[in-house]
Amino acid sequence: MVKVENGVGRALAVEGLQPEADAGRPWLRRRLSEAGAAVSDEALSRRAFLEAEAVAVEGMERTRVLGEELLQAKAQIAKLEAEARIQDVIIQSKDEQLQQAKFTQLAAASAAADYVFQEGQRLYGEQRYSDAAQRWGQAALLQHAPSHAYLSNMLNDGKPGVGKDGKRAFELAAAGVALGCAHSKGALGRCYVFALGVAEDAAKGLALGRESAAAGSYFGQFVVGSCYYSGAGVARDKAKAVQLWRLAAAPGHADAQFNLGVMFSKGEGVAQDQAEAVRSWRLAAAQGHADAQNNLGFMFEKGQGAAQDKAEAVRLYRLAAAQGHAGAQNNLGRMFDNGEGVAQGKAEAVRLYRLAAAQGDAGAQFNLGLMFGNGEGVLQDKAEAVRLYRLAAAQGHAAAQFNLGVSFANGEGVELDQAEAVRLFRLAAAQGQANAAAALQQLGM
């Protein structure tokens, strides 16, 4: 065995195998090539894998970032929505506060208006009419609807310190209707029916009155009753008028109470009942109704429907006379003239007769004519007496016609004129004036 160096021995070994090696080289090359290709493919695949993995990782990171951004966006949106809701709540709260403030303000104004209205009611009951009108006017400015109706009625009637003003009465009632007030519909209906501040329109007034009455307003009940009484826009029916005036009188409508008293006194639409007339007039008189005070005074003076009480008659006449009621001034003057219920006072009688006569009261003109003709309470003046008799006679006052006839027959205060005297006597006699009929008989007429 030969000991060979490693290097030489390898070379010899290789050399010894060279022919075989040369024969297998193509195959080896192919295998090496295939191996290399495989290695290359594997490297490429590995590289592609790594690249894909990197892309996937990058995509995942991007997805994570986008997810976080989306979460942040959602959180921001949620925050904005929450803030928006908070703002809505704040705005709603402010709106509610504003509405509440408005409601509180309106409620306070309404309460104030109602208080002022009630003050007007109280003052009216105390017959402080000017003050009552002022309060109702203030309440009306505060949109208190019923105040329009009450003030309208007062302006249509007129009271001491409150002159009649039909135009303003109409405007107030119309403004109250615009506020939906049932009382004002009745007040406006009255304006149309009686041509107060507006052209007469019975049909329109009746329609408004019926709407008001249907709502339970005594203003409307009064107007519809008045239409039935006079036949304004509806067939005349006094019983129906009484029925409606009863409804209006019950809660305190003074005009209805007065009218109802007239119906009982005359027996129109109801059985005559003087005591019931007195009762109705008492109610109206207590509210300062001058016509009722005068009529009630007459009932006490004559003892009709109540025990005779001339002092009470004087008291009632005074109340009505103080309101400028011409009939009451004349009646009170007569009480002073005759010394009934009060100490006799001719001068006071003349003063009162003058007040009533100036308003065109025929009875007062006649009575004042008597005072001048007889020289009572005033210097005698036959010519002035004749002038006053003429005024009263022109209104159909029978006693004045007779006295004027006497003046012409005797030539007192006027030139003698028998023909005019006869004409005047005939006018008076036609009204049942007994003295005139007797005078005609004496003249052979």
Contacts in CASP RR format, 6 or more apart in sequence:
PFRMAT RR
TARGET T0000
AUTHOR 0000-0000-0000
METHOD contacts of the structure
MODEL  1
MVKVENGVGRALAVEGLQPEADAGRPWLRRRLSEAGAAVSDEALSRRAFL
EAEAVAVEGMERTRVLGEELLQAKAQIAKLEAEARIQDVIIQSKDEQLQQ
AKFTQLAAASAAADYVFQEGQRLYGEQRYSDAAQRWGQAALLQHAPSHAY
LSNMLNDGKPGVGKDGKRAFELAAAGVALGCAHSKGALGRCYVFALGVAE
DAAKGLALGRESAAAGSYFGQFVVGSCYYSGAGVARDKAKAVQLWRLAAA
PGHADAQFNLGVMFSKGEGVAQDQAEAVRSWRLAAAQGHADAQNNLGFMF
EKGQGAAQDKAEAVRLYRLAAAQGHAGAQNNLGRMFDNGEGVAQGKAEAV
RLYRLAAAQGDAGAQFNLGLMFGNGEGVLQDKAEAVRLYRLAAAQGHAAA
QFNLGVSFANGEGVELDQAEAVRLFRLAAAQGQANAAAALQQLGM
4 12 0 8 1.000
14 21 0 8 1.000
109 142 0 8 1.000
109 143 0 8 1.000
110 142 0 8 1.000
110 144 0 8 1.000
112 142 0 8 1.000
113 139 0 8 1.000
113 142 0 8 1.000
113 143 0 8 1.000
113 144 0 8 1.000
113 147 0 8 1.000
114 139 0 8 1.000
114 144 0 8 1.000
116 135 0 8 1.000
116 136 0 8 1.000
116 138 0 8 1.000
116 139 0 8 1.000
116 142 0 8 1.000
116 144 0 8 1.000
116 147 0 8 1.000
117 135 0 8 1.000
117 136 0 8 1.000
117 139 0 8 1.000
117 144 0 8 1.000
117 146 0 8 1.000
117 147 0 8 1.000
117 150 0 8 1.000
119 135 0 8 1.000
120 131 0 8 1.000
120 132 0 8 1.000
120 135 0 8 1.000
120 136 0 8 1.000
120 139 0 8 1.000
121 132 0 8 1.000
121 150 0 8 1.000
123 129 0 8 1.000
123 131 0 8 1.000
123 132 0 8 1.000
123 135 0 8 1.000
124 132 0 8 1.000
124 150 0 8 1.000
124 154 0 8 1.000
124 287 0 8 1.000
125 132 0 8 1.000
125 287 0 8 1.000
125 288 0 8 1.000
127 160 0 8 1.000
127 288 0 8 1.000
129 154 0 8 1.000
129 159 0 8 1.000
129 160 0 8 1.000
129 161 0 8 1.000
129 162 0 8 1.000
130 159 0 8 1.000
130 160 0 8 1.000
130 161 0 8 1.000
130 162 0 8 1.000
132 154 0 8 1.000
133 151 0 8 1.000
133 154 0 8 1.000
133 155 0 8 1.000
133 159 0 8 1.000
133 162 0 8 1.000
136 147 0 8 1.000
136 150 0 8 1.000
136 151 0 8 1.000
136 154 0 8 1.000
137 147 0 8 1.000
137 151 0 8 1.000
139 147 0 8 1.000
140 147 0 8 1.000
140 148 0 8 1.000
140 151 0 8 1.000
140 172 0 8 1.000
140 175 0 8 1.000
140 176 0 8 1.000
143 179 0 8 1.000
145 176 0 8 1.000
145 179 0 8 1.000
145 180 0 8 1.000
145 181 0 8 1.000
145 183 0 8 1.000
145 184 0 8 1.000
146 181 0 8 1.000
146 183 0 8 1.000
146 184 0 8 1.000
148 172 0 8 1.000
148 173 0 8 1.000
148 175 0 8 1.000
148 176 0 8 1.000
148 179 0 8 1.000
148 181 0 8 1.000
148 183 0 8 1.000
148 184 0 8 1.000
148 187 0 8 1.000
149 172 0 8 1.000
149 173 0 8 1.000
149 176 0 8 1.000
149 181 0 8 1.000
149 183 0 8 1.000
149 184 0 8 1.000
149 186 0 8 1.000
149 187 0 8 1.000
149 219 0 8 1.000
150 183 0 8 1.000
151 169 0 8 1.000
151 172 0 8 1.000
152 169 0 8 1.000
152 170 0 8 1.000
152 172 0 8 1.000
152 173 0 8 1.000
152 184 0 8 1.000
152 187 0 8 1.000
152 188 0 8 1.000
152 191 0 8 1.000
153 169 0 8 1.000
153 187 0 8 1.000
153 190 0 8 1.000
153 219 0 8 1.000
153 255 0 8 1.000
154 162 0 8 1.000
155 162 0 8 1.000
155 163 0 8 1.000
155 164 0 8 1.000
155 165 0 8 1.000
155 166 0 8 1.000
155 168 0 8 1.000
155 169 0 8 1.000
155 172 0 8 1.000
156 164 0 8 1.000
156 166 0 8 1.000
156 169 0 8 1.000
156 190 0 8 1.000
156 191 0 8 1.000
156 194 0 8 1.000
156 196 0 8 1.000
157 164 0 8 1.000
157 255 0 8 1.000
158 164 0 8 1.000
159 323 0 8 1.000
160 322 0 8 1.000
160 323 0 8 1.000
160 324 0 8 1.000
166 191 0 8 1.000
166 196 0 8 1.000
166 197 0 8 1.000
167 197 0 8 1.000
169 187 0 8 1.000
169 191 0 8 1.000
169 196 0 8 1.000
169 197 0 8 1.000
170 188 0 8 1.000
170 191 0 8 1.000
170 196 0 8 1.000
170 197 0 8 1.000
170 198 0 8 1.000
172 184 0 8 1.000
172 187 0 8 1.000
173 184 0 8 1.000
173 186 0 8 1.000
173 187 0 8 1.000
173 188 0 8 1.000
173 189 0 8 1.000
173 190 0 8 1.000
173 191 0 8 1.000
174 184 0 8 1.000
174 188 0 8 1.000
175 184 0 8 1.000
176 184 0 8 1.000
176 188 0 8 1.000
177 184 0 8 1.000
177 185 0 8 1.000
177 188 0 8 1.000
177 208 0 8 1.000
182 211 0 8 1.000
182 212 0 8 1.000
182 215 0 8 1.000
182 216 0 8 1.000
182 217 0 8 1.000
182 219 0 8 1.000
182 220 0 8 1.000
183 212 0 8 1.000
183 217 0 8 1.000
183 219 0 8 1.000
183 220 0 8 1.000
184 212 0 8 1.000
184 219 0 8 1.000
185 208 0 8 1.000
185 209 0 8 1.000
185 211 0 8 1.000
185 212 0 8 1.000
185 215 0 8 1.000
185 217 0 8 1.000
185 219 0 8 1.000
185 220 0 8 1.000
186 208 0 8 1.000
186 209 0 8 1.000
186 211 0 8 1.000
186 212 0 8 1.000
186 213 0 8 1.000
186 217 0 8 1.000
186 219 0 8 1.000
186 220 0 8 1.000
186 222 0 8 1.000
186 223 0 8 1.000
187 219 0 8 1.000
188 205 0 8 1.000
188 208 0 8 1.000
189 204 0 8 1.000
189 205 0 8 1.000
189 206 0 8 1.000
189 208 0 8 1.000
189 209 0 8 1.000
189 212 0 8 1.000
189 220 0 8 1.000
189 223 0 8 1.000
190 196 0 8 1.000
190 205 0 8 1.000
190 219 0 8 1.000
190 222 0 8 1.000
190 223 0 8 1.000
190 226 0 8 1.000
191 197 0 8 1.000
191 198 0 8 1.000
191 205 0 8 1.000
192 198 0 8 1.000
192 200 0 8 1.000
192 201 0 8 1.000
192 202 0 8 1.000
192 204 0 8 1.000
192 205 0 8 1.000
192 208 0 8 1.000
193 200 0 8 1.000
193 202 0 8 1.000
193 205 0 8 1.000
193 206 0 8 1.000
193 223 0 8 1.000
193 226 0 8 1.000
193 227 0 8 1.000
193 232 0 8 1.000
194 200 0 8 1.000
194 226 0 8 1.000
202 227 0 8 1.000
202 232 0 8 1.000
202 233 0 8 1.000
203 233 0 8 1.000
205 223 0 8 1.000
205 227 0 8 1.000
206 223 0 8 1.000
206 224 0 8 1.000
206 227 0 8 1.000
206 232 0 8 1.000
206 233 0 8 1.000
206 234 0 8 1.000
208 220 0 8 1.000
208 223 0 8 1.000
209 219 0 8 1.000
209 220 0 8 1.000
209 223 0 8 1.000
209 224 0 8 1.000
210 220 0 8 1.000
210 224 0 8 1.000
212 219 0 8 1.000
212 220 0 8 1.000
212 221 0 8 1.000
212 223 0 8 1.000
213 220 0 8 1.000
213 221 0 8 1.000
213 223 0 8 1.000
213 224 0 8 1.000
213 244 0 8 1.000
213 247 0 8 1.000
218 247 0 8 1.000
218 248 0 8 1.000
218 249 0 8 1.000
218 250 0 8 1.000
218 251 0 8 1.000
218 252 0 8 1.000
218 253 0 8 1.000
218 256 0 8 1.000
219 248 0 8 1.000
219 253 0 8 1.000
220 248 0 8 1.000
221 244 0 8 1.000
221 245 0 8 1.000
221 247 0 8 1.000
221 248 0 8 1.000
221 253 0 8 1.000
221 256 0 8 1.000
222 244 0 8 1.000
222 245 0 8 1.000
222 248 0 8 1.000
222 253 0 8 1.000
222 255 0 8 1.000
222 256 0 8 1.000
222 259 0 8 1.000
224 244 0 8 1.000
225 240 0 8 1.000
225 241 0 8 1.000
225 244 0 8 1.000
225 245 0 8 1.000
225 248 0 8 1.000
226 232 0 8 1.000
226 241 0 8 1.000
226 259 0 8 1.000
227 233 0 8 1.000
227 234 0 8 1.000
228 234 0 8 1.000
228 236 0 8 1.000
228 237 0 8 1.000
228 238 0 8 1.000
228 240 0 8 1.000
228 241 0 8 1.000
228 244 0 8 1.000
229 236 0 8 1.000
229 238 0 8 1.000
229 241 0 8 1.000
229 259 0 8 1.000
230 236 0 8 1.000
231 237 0 8 1.000
238 263 0 8 1.000
238 268 0 8 1.000
238 269 0 8 1.000
239 269 0 8 1.000
239 270 0 8 1.000
241 259 0 8 1.000
241 263 0 8 1.000
241 269 0 8 1.000
242 260 0 8 1.000
242 263 0 8 1.000
242 268 0 8 1.000
242 269 0 8 1.000
242 270 0 8 1.000
245 256 0 8 1.000
245 259 0 8 1.000
245 260 0 8 1.000
245 263 0 8 1.000
246 256 0 8 1.000
246 260 0 8 1.000
248 256 0 8 1.000
249 256 0 8 1.000
249 257 0 8 1.000
249 260 0 8 1.000
249 280 0 8 1.000
249 283 0 8 1.000
252 283 0 8 1.000
252 287 0 8 1.000
254 283 0 8 1.000
254 284 0 8 1.000
254 287 0 8 1.000
254 288 0 8 1.000
254 289 0 8 1.000
254 292 0 8 1.000
255 284 0 8 1.000
255 289 0 8 1.000
257 280 0 8 1.000
257 281 0 8 1.000
257 283 0 8 1.000
257 284 0 8 1.000
257 287 0 8 1.000
257 289 0 8 1.000
257 292 0 8 1.000
258 280 0 8 1.000
258 281 0 8 1.000
258 284 0 8 1.000
258 289 0 8 1.000
258 291 0 8 1.000
258 292 0 8 1.000
258 295 0 8 1.000
260 280 0 8 1.000
261 276 0 8 1.000
261 277 0 8 1.000
261 280 0 8 1.000
261 281 0 8 1.000
261 295 0 8 1.000
262 268 0 8 1.000
262 277 0 8 1.000
262 295 0 8 1.000
263 269 0 8 1.000
263 270 0 8 1.000
264 270 0 8 1.000
264 272 0 8 1.000
264 273 0 8 1.000
264 274 0 8 1.000
264 276 0 8 1.000
264 277 0 8 1.000
264 280 0 8 1.000
265 272 0 8 1.000
265 274 0 8 1.000
265 277 0 8 1.000
265 295 0 8 1.000
266 272 0 8 1.000
267 273 0 8 1.000
274 299 0 8 1.000
274 304 0 8 1.000
274 305 0 8 1.000
275 305 0 8 1.000
275 306 0 8 1.000
277 295 0 8 1.000
277 299 0 8 1.000
277 305 0 8 1.000
278 296 0 8 1.000
278 299 0 8 1.000
278 304 0 8 1.000
278 305 0 8 1.000
278 306 0 8 1.000
280 292 0 8 1.000
281 292 0 8 1.000
281 293 0 8 1.000
281 295 0 8 1.000
281 296 0 8 1.000
281 299 0 8 1.000
282 292 0 8 1.000
282 296 0 8 1.000
283 292 0 8 1.000
284 291 0 8 1.000
284 292 0 8 1.000
285 292 0 8 1.000
285 293 0 8 1.000
285 296 0 8 1.000
285 316 0 8 1.000
285 319 0 8 1.000
288 319 0 8 1.000
288 323 0 8 1.000
290 319 0 8 1.000
290 320 0 8 1.000
290 323 0 8 1.000
290 324 0 8 1.000
290 325 0 8 1.000
290 328 0 8 1.000
291 320 0 8 1.000
291 325 0 8 1.000
293 316 0 8 1.000
293 317 0 8 1.000
293 319 0 8 1.000
293 320 0 8 1.000
293 323 0 8 1.000
293 325 0 8 1.000
293 328 0 8 1.000
294 316 0 8 1.000
294 317 0 8 1.000
294 320 0 8 1.000
294 325 0 8 1.000
294 327 0 8 1.000
294 328 0 8 1.000
294 331 0 8 1.000
296 316 0 8 1.000
297 312 0 8 1.000
297 313 0 8 1.000
297 316 0 8 1.000
297 317 0 8 1.000
297 331 0 8 1.000
298 304 0 8 1.000
298 313 0 8 1.000
298 331 0 8 1.000
299 305 0 8 1.000
299 306 0 8 1.000
300 306 0 8 1.000
300 307 0 8 1.000
300 308 0 8 1.000
300 309 0 8 1.000
300 310 0 8 1.000
300 312 0 8 1.000
300 313 0 8 1.000
300 316 0 8 1.000
301 308 0 8 1.000
301 310 0 8 1.000
301 313 0 8 1.000
301 331 0 8 1.000
301 335 0 8 1.000
301 340 0 8 1.000
302 308 0 8 1.000
303 309 0 8 1.000
310 335 0 8 1.000
310 340 0 8 1.000
310 341 0 8 1.000
311 341 0 8 1.000
311 342 0 8 1.000
313 331 0 8 1.000
313 335 0 8 1.000
313 340 0 8 1.000
313 341 0 8 1.000
314 332 0 8 1.000
314 335 0 8 1.000
314 340 0 8 1.000
314 341 0 8 1.000
314 342 0 8 1.000
316 328 0 8 1.000
317 328 0 8 1.000
317 331 0 8 1.000
317 332 0 8 1.000
317 335 0 8 1.000
318 328 0 8 1.000
318 332 0 8 1.000
319 328 0 8 1.000
320 327 0 8 1.000
320 328 0 8 1.000
321 328 0 8 1.000
321 329 0 8 1.000
321 332 0 8 1.000
321 352 0 8 1.000
321 355 0 8 1.000
324 355 0 8 1.000
324 359 0 8 1.000
326 355 0 8 1.000
326 356 0 8 1.000
326 359 0 8 1.000
326 360 0 8 1.000
326 361 0 8 1.000
326 364 0 8 1.000
327 356 0 8 1.000
327 361 0 8 1.000
327 364 0 8 1.000
329 352 0 8 1.000
329 353 0 8 1.000
329 355 0 8 1.000
329 356 0 8 1.000
329 359 0 8 1.000
329 361 0 8 1.000
329 364 0 8 1.000
330 352 0 8 1.000
330 353 0 8 1.000
330 356 0 8 1.000
330 361 0 8 1.000
330 363 0 8 1.000
330 364 0 8 1.000
330 367 0 8 1.000
332 352 0 8 1.000
333 348 0 8 1.000
333 349 0 8 1.000
333 352 0 8 1.000
333 353 0 8 1.000
333 367 0 8 1.000
334 340 0 8 1.000
334 349 0 8 1.000
334 367 0 8 1.000
335 341 0 8 1.000
335 342 0 8 1.000
336 342 0 8 1.000
336 344 0 8 1.000
336 345 0 8 1.000
336 346 0 8 1.000
336 348 0 8 1.000
336 349 0 8 1.000
336 352 0 8 1.000
337 344 0 8 1.000
337 345 0 8 1.000
337 346 0 8 1.000
337 349 0 8 1.000
337 353 0 8 1.000
337 367 0 8 1.000
337 371 0 8 1.000
337 376 0 8 1.000
338 344 0 8 1.000
339 345 0 8 1.000
346 371 0 8 1.000
346 376 0 8 1.000
346 377 0 8 1.000
347 377 0 8 1.000
347 378 0 8 1.000
349 367 0 8 1.000
349 371 0 8 1.000
349 376 0 8 1.000
349 377 0 8 1.000
350 368 0 8 1.000
350 371 0 8 1.000
350 376 0 8 1.000
350 377 0 8 1.000
350 378 0 8 1.000
352 364 0 8 1.000
353 364 0 8 1.000
353 367 0 8 1.000
353 368 0 8 1.000
353 371 0 8 1.000
354 364 0 8 1.000
354 368 0 8 1.000
355 364 0 8 1.000
356 363 0 8 1.000
356 364 0 8 1.000
357 364 0 8 1.000
357 365 0 8 1.000
357 368 0 8 1.000
357 388 0 8 1.000
357 391 0 8 1.000
360 391 0 8 1.000
360 395 0 8 1.000
362 391 0 8 1.000
362 392 0 8 1.000
362 395 0 8 1.000
362 396 0 8 1.000
362 397 0 8 1.000
362 400 0 8 1.000
363 392 0 8 1.000
363 397 0 8 1.000
363 400 0 8 1.000
365 388 0 8 1.000
365 389 0 8 1.000
365 391 0 8 1.000
365 392 0 8 1.000
365 395 0 8 1.000
365 397 0 8 1.000
365 400 0 8 1.000
366 388 0 8 1.000
366 389 0 8 1.000
366 392 0 8 1.000
366 397 0 8 1.000
366 399 0 8 1.000
366 400 0 8 1.000
366 403 0 8 1.000
368 388 0 8 1.000
369 384 0 8 1.000
369 385 0 8 1.000
369 388 0 8 1.000
369 389 0 8 1.000
369 403 0 8 1.000
370 376 0 8 1.000
370 385 0 8 1.000
370 403 0 8 1.000
371 377 0 8 1.000
371 378 0 8 1.000
372 378 0 8 1.000
372 380 0 8 1.000
372 381 0 8 1.000
372 382 0 8 1.000
372 384 0 8 1.000
372 385 0 8 1.000
372 388 0 8 1.000
373 380 0 8 1.000
373 381 0 8 1.000
373 382 0 8 1.000
373 384 0 8 1.000
373 385 0 8 1.000
374 380 0 8 1.000
375 381 0 8 1.000
382 407 0 8 1.000
382 412 0 8 1.000
382 413 0 8 1.000
383 413 0 8 1.000
383 414 0 8 1.000
385 403 0 8 1.000
385 407 0 8 1.000
385 413 0 8 1.000
386 404 0 8 1.000
386 407 0 8 1.000
386 412 0 8 1.000
386 413 0 8 1.000
386 414 0 8 1.000
388 400 0 8 1.000
389 400 0 8 1.000
389 403 0 8 1.000
389 404 0 8 1.000
389 407 0 8 1.000
390 400 0 8 1.000
390 404 0 8 1.000
391 400 0 8 1.000
392 399 0 8 1.000
392 400 0 8 1.000
393 400 0 8 1.000
393 401 0 8 1.000
393 404 0 8 1.000
393 424 0 8 1.000
393 427 0 8 1.000
396 427 0 8 1.000
396 431 0 8 1.000
398 427 0 8 1.000
398 428 0 8 1.000
398 431 0 8 1.000
398 432 0 8 1.000
398 433 0 8 1.000
398 436 0 8 1.000
399 428 0 8 1.000
399 433 0 8 1.000
401 424 0 8 1.000
401 425 0 8 1.000
401 427 0 8 1.000
401 428 0 8 1.000
401 431 0 8 1.000
401 433 0 8 1.000
401 436 0 8 1.000
402 424 0 8 1.000
402 425 0 8 1.000
402 428 0 8 1.000
402 433 0 8 1.000
402 435 0 8 1.000
402 436 0 8 1.000
402 439 0 8 1.000
404 424 0 8 1.000
405 420 0 8 1.000
405 421 0 8 1.000
405 424 0 8 1.000
405 425 0 8 1.000
405 439 0 8 1.000
406 412 0 8 1.000
406 421 0 8 1.000
406 439 0 8 1.000
407 413 0 8 1.000
407 414 0 8 1.000
408 414 0 8 1.000
408 415 0 8 1.000
408 416 0 8 1.000
408 417 0 8 1.000
408 418 0 8 1.000
408 420 0 8 1.000
408 421 0 8 1.000
408 424 0 8 1.000
409 416 0 8 1.000
409 418 0 8 1.000
409 421 0 8 1.000
409 439 0 8 1.000
410 416 0 8 1.000
411 417 0 8 1.000
418 443 0 8 1.000
422 440 0 8 1.000
422 443 0 8 1.000
422 445 0 8 1.000
424 436 0 8 1.000
425 436 0 8 1.000
425 437 0 8 1.000
425 439 0 8 1.000
425 440 0 8 1.000
425 443 0 8 1.000
425 445 0 8 1.000
426 436 0 8 1.000
426 440 0 8 1.000
426 445 0 8 1.000
427 436 0 8 1.000
428 435 0 8 1.000
428 436 0 8 1.000
429 436 0 8 1.000
429 437 0 8 1.000
429 440 0 8 1.000
END
